Amino acid sequence: MSLTFFDQFMSPQILGIPLAILAQLMPSLTFLTMDNRWLTNRLLVLQTWAINAYTKQLMLPVNKTGHTWSITLTSLMAMLLMTNLLGLLPYTFTPTTQLSMNMGLAIPMWLATVLMGLRNQPTVSLGHLLPEGTPTLLIPPLIIIETISLLIRPLALGVRLTANLTAGHLLIQLISTATLVLLPMMTTLSLLTTVILLLLMVLELAVAMIQAYVFVLLLCLYLQENI
C-alpha cells in the first residue's frame, strides 16, 4: 500500500475505533488540578498565573456583560493551544487539522453570540447589517453583502485554523523527508535542510500558539458586537 503526505491527517484507528476523541482529551490531562495543600508547587502557580493573565487580556475589549463567557473562552483557548502544541510531537495526531472538528467548534460558538445578540438587543444586532447613512439605492445589496459576511464568519474561523496547521505540518513532512533522503548522498546539503527544519519547527510553535489565540480573540470580538 502506497502512502502519501496527506495520510498524516487521517484519524488513526485501533481495532476500527478512531483515536481522535482520545487525542482531544489529552490536553485536559496535561493541566494540573488544585489540591488540598496550603502551599502549591511552582508549576501550579505558574499555570494559574498564565491562565489569569490570559483571561484578563482576553476580556479587555468586552463589556462586563460578556465576562460570563470568560471560563468558556479560556477553556477553549487552553484546549486549542495544547492540542496544537501536542500535535507537533512525533507520532502524534493533531485533531485541529481536521476541518470537521474546527467547524464543530466555530459554528456553535459563533451561533451562540449571534443568538444572544438577537435575544437581548435585536435592534442593535440587526443594525450591524446596515451602516448608518447608507444611500437608499444601496440598502438592498448592502444588506445582502453584510448577511453573507456574517454567515461566512464561522467558515473563516474553521478554515483559517485548519489551513495554517495543515500547511505547517506538510512543510515539516516535506523538509524532513528531504533531509533523510539527502543524508547518505549529500551530507552538507542535508545539514542545511536540518537547520531549515529546526527554524520551521520554531515557526510552527509560534503558529500553533498564535492561531489558537486568534481563533478565540475573533470569537471574543463577535461576542462584543452582540452584547
Secondary structure in CASP SS format (residue, H / E / C, confidence):
PFRMAT SS
TARGET T0000
AUTHOR 0000-0000-0000
METHOD secondary structure of the structure
MODEL  1
M C 1.00
S C 1.00
L C 1.00
T C 1.00
F H 1.00
F H 1.00
D H 1.00
Q H 1.00
F H 1.00
M C 1.00
S C 1.00
P C 1.00
Q E 1.00
I E 1.00
L C 1.00
G C 1.00
I E 1.00
P E 1.00
L C 1.00
A H 1.00
I H 1.00
L H 1.00
A H 1.00
Q H 1.00
L H 1.00
M H 1.00
P H 1.00
S H 1.00
L H 1.00
T H 1.00
F C 1.00
L C 1.00
T C 1.00
M C 1.00
D C 1.00
N C 1.00
R C 1.00
W C 1.00
L C 1.00
T C 1.00
N C 1.00
R H 1.00
L H 1.00
L H 1.00
V H 1.00
L H 1.00
Q H 1.00
T H 1.00
W H 1.00
A H 1.00
I H 1.00
N H 1.00
A H 1.00
Y H 1.00
T H 1.00
K H 1.00
Q H 1.00
L H 1.00
M C 1.00
L C 1.00
P C 1.00
V C 1.00
N C 1.00
K H 1.00
T H 1.00
G H 1.00
H H 1.00
T H 1.00
W H 1.00
S H 1.00
I H 1.00
T H 1.00
L H 1.00
T H 1.00
S H 1.00
L H 1.00
M H 1.00
A H 1.00
M H 1.00
L H 1.00
L H 1.00
M H 1.00
T H 1.00
N H 1.00
L H 1.00
L H 1.00
G C 1.00
L C 1.00
L C 1.00
P C 1.00
Y C 1.00
T C 1.00
F C 1.00
T C 1.00
P H 1.00
T H 1.00
T H 1.00
Q C 1.00
L H 1.00
S H 1.00
M H 1.00
N H 1.00
M H 1.00
G H 1.00
L H 1.00
A H 1.00
I H 1.00
P H 1.00
M H 1.00
W H 1.00
L H 1.00
A H 1.00
T H 1.00
V H 1.00
L H 1.00
M H 1.00
G H 1.00
L H 1.00
R H 1.00
N H 1.00
Q C 1.00
P H 1.00
T H 1.00
V H 1.00
S H 1.00
L H 1.00
G H 1.00
H C 1.00
L C 1.00
L C 1.00
P C 1.00
E C 1.00
G C 1.00
T C 1.00
P C 1.00
T H 1.00
L H 1.00
L H 1.00
I H 1.00
P H 1.00
P H 1.00
L H 1.00
I H 1.00
I H 1.00
I H 1.00
E H 1.00
T H 1.00
I H 1.00
S H 1.00
L H 1.00
L H 1.00
I C 1.00
R H 1.00
P H 1.00
L H 1.00
A H 1.00
L H 1.00
G H 1.00
V H 1.00
R H 1.00
L H 1.00
T H 1.00
A H 1.00
N H 1.00
L H 1.00
T H 1.00
A H 1.00
G H 1.00
H H 1.00
L H 1.00
L H 1.00
I H 1.00
Q H 1.00
L H 1.00
I H 1.00
S H 1.00
T H 1.00
A H 1.00
T H 1.00
L H 1.00
V H 1.00
L H 1.00
L C 1.00
P C 1.00
M C 1.00
M C 1.00
T H 1.00
T H 1.00
L H 1.00
S H 1.00
L H 1.00
L H 1.00
T H 1.00
T H 1.00
V H 1.00
I H 1.00
L H 1.00
L H 1.00
L H 1.00
L H 1.00
M H 1.00
V H 1.00
L H 1.00
E H 1.00
L H 1.00
A H 1.00
V H 1.00
A H 1.00
M H 1.00
I H 1.00
Q H 1.00
A H 1.00
Y H 1.00
V H 1.00
F H 1.00
V H 1.00
L H 1.00
L H 1.00
L H 1.00
C H 1.00
L H 1.00
Y H 1.00
L H 1.00
Q H 1.00
E H 1.00
N C 1.00
I C 1.00
END
